[in-house]
Amino acid sequence: MSIYDTLNAEQREAVFHTEGPLLILAGAGSGKTRVLTHRIAYLIEEKGINPWNILAITFTNKAAGEMRERVDDIVGFGSESIWVSTFHSTCVRILRRHIDRLGYDNNFTIYDSDDQKTLMKDVCKLLQIDTKTYRERMILSAISSAKDEMVTPEEYELNAYGDFSKKKIAEAYKEYERQLKANNALDFDDLLVKTVQLFQTQPEILEYYQDRFRYIMVDEYQDTNTVQFKLISLLAAKYKNLCVVGDDDQSIYKFRGANIQNILSFEKEFEHTKVIKLEQNYRSTSTILDAANAVIKNNVGRKAKSLWTENGEGEKIQFRQFDTAYDEAEYIVGDIRERVDNGKAAYCDHAVLYRTNAQSRLFEEKMITANIPYKIVGGVNFYARKEIKDLLAYLKTIDNGKDDLAVRRIINVPKRGIGLTTVNRITEAAQQRGISFYEALCSADLVPGLGRSISKLESFAAMIEYFRKEAEHLSITELMKEILTETGYVEELKAEGEEEAEVRLQNIDEFLNKIAAYEESCEEELPTLSGFLEEVALVADIDSLDEESDYVVLMTLHSAKGLEFPYVYLAGMEDGIFPSYMTITADDPTELEEERRLCYVGITRAKKELSMTCARRRMIRGETQYNKMSRFLKEVPPQLLSTGKIVEKEELELPKQNAYVQAKQSFQAKPFMISKPVQQFGVKSGEGLSYGVGDRVRHMKFGEGTVTAITEGGRDYEVSVDFDSAGTKKMFASFAKLQKV
């Protein structure tokens, strides 16, 4: 029996179609990874294609690792020659060999988001940009969007003509790029942009990789942005054997620059494209799929398809509406506890999905109270912890002395008596002479005004040079242990306090484990310091999800893409939460369509049972919000739902004495020494309000709505309004400034 006999008809068609452009529209759980791996095997075994002529690209390290494992199992000998990696990893491998053509050293550093923010602070300080008006993250976001569209600083400046705000960002963009280059560093967007620039300016390098990768496969194609599309187009231009796999219904990363048009208009961009739809789902029950199909069909911007399965009908979708978010969390945690206690499932079979990170707090509290192990995906990344960033900065300085951020981070860690004034003087000297911070540091005797600090600086520089020489013959693990010993880093940690030090020392031990694991599993012939730093830089938070451990997973819907769980809870299904208030009120209808795709992704994560919950009132930023049931819930056919009653627990609604309660008590207290009400907007003095229950009113933020209740207090009226878009809100008349329509 052939391995291809295990595939369904559509999957086989996708595997056997090897020449020319191919678009595989693969619905959730339809076995797309299986198709890709079998297609690679077919190319090698049946078509006689060399393994090194195949490139398979996906988005996460986790997905790449799974594909690599399956390819190795199916293909066997020769599979190591196939490039199976993420977009960023592919680009790094190319740039490590050729970036010198663009004026960089090949041992460049990759900056993470924290490094970028630190650099942008320096840029804003240099350009005297007010960071209260132009926040660093806002500027970085604008720069990232520009890079996604391959807009250079010069082009951005031209487009900013007449717009003062954009001109400021253009200044920052130009200086940010200059400093990145001076530091011999790239940010994540640069990895893609510089590779495209390399191909566009060095035709012989492009031709080499076109000949190398004659068969290209791209997974999760719906998540590609403009620069990724350009990269793939350049690589595939010669042989046109491009196979892309994706699902336009799962395009949920617009905020990261993903362009859904890349998949929707694929046939227009690549002539003679063959389109194959994979609609049979192997993951979920038919009830779950019917719900997903019913929701997503309300989107206009999509390619028609409908998931189906042979898995059977399964349980109905559990729908529960609660009075408060506290009750919602209590129910979900209790339901998980009951299922585990009854031996029906393990903790790791459960996932709680929500729209925003802030929603995790209540679930965390309830999990702790119930003694249920859990993990938040999307919390603090291991590599973002202070002690790990410190040690990485040492390794980066040893590997690339031009990285000013890394050198400045560790120059006084552990404390060496090198103060900020000294650092600033070296920075100024480096800028004046047009050299790196480390180069200026190595010639500290030429910098005026340093005094007794010179000996400390020389000692630091000598230590770094010693580490560099040691790195030539030591393994990375041995080098890291040498750094810890020579710097006295561990001793200083212990001096901070036992409990604090213990946690940090455990993290350092884990970091050493990571280095050892890299050295053992290194795919290159020889593990290198640059290679290790590159691997760490490309780690995504989702890659930290350990499927062997038994814990409940809490994560946002965006983080859940690509995963599956037997039991899934979609929490916070309310208009204003999911879809978000910003989406509901947006002028652009595609915003709501993206939220609906996110709901579709959430529903299709469930294998056996799905629960969808909402609360009538929820604390948001210290205020109680009354939200309607999510419109996405209403799109699920009622016959698919098993509905539970509303659970009310008044005493759990709000923490005692929050700002709202105090304000309410203050307003309802009898006025002291006031003879008549104060004239207010919307309030007729001595006559109450200019509107009553049932009247239509307008609020300048929430729009139009209907007054549902008015409560008279000592100093003001408390008004409840059911707004058309924002749901029900309670507010005081004098502050609300409602106008009767």
Secondary structure, DSSP 8 states (H G I E B T S, - for coil): --GGGGS-HHHHHHHH--SS-EEEEE-TTS-HHHHHHHHHHHHHHTS---GGGEEEEESSHHHHHHHHHHHHHHH-TTGGGSEEEEHHHHHHHHHHHHGGGGT--TT-EEE-HHHHHHHHHHHHHHHT--TTTS-HHHHHHHHHHHHHTT--HHHHHHHTTT-HHHHHHHHHHHHHHHHHHHTTEEEHHHHHHHHHHHHHH-HHHHHHHHHH-SEEEESSGGG--HHHHHHHHHHHTTT--EEEEE-GGG---GGGT--THHHHTHHHHSTT-EEEEE-B-SSS-HHHHHHHHHHHTT-SSS-----B-SS-----EEEEEEEEHHHHHHHHHHHHHHHHHTTS--GGGEEEEESSGGGHHHHHHHHHHTT--EEEETS--GGGSHHHHHHHHHHHHHH-TT-HHHHHHHTTSS--S--HHHHHHHHHHHHHHT--HHHHHHTGGGSTT-TTHHHHHHHHHHHHHHHHHHHTTS-HHHHHHHHHHHHTHHHHHHHT-HHHHHHHHHHHHHHHHHHHHHHHH-SSSS--HHHHHHHHHT--GGGG--TTS--EEEEEHHHHTT--EEEEEE---BTBTTTBHHHHH-S-HHHHHHHHHHHHHHHTTEEEEEEEEEEEEEEETTEEEE--B-HHHHTS-GGGEEE---B--GGGSS-TT-HHHHHHHHHHS--SS--S---BTTEETTTEES--TT-EEEETTTEEEEEEEEEE-SSSEEEEEEETTTEEEEEEHHHH--EE-
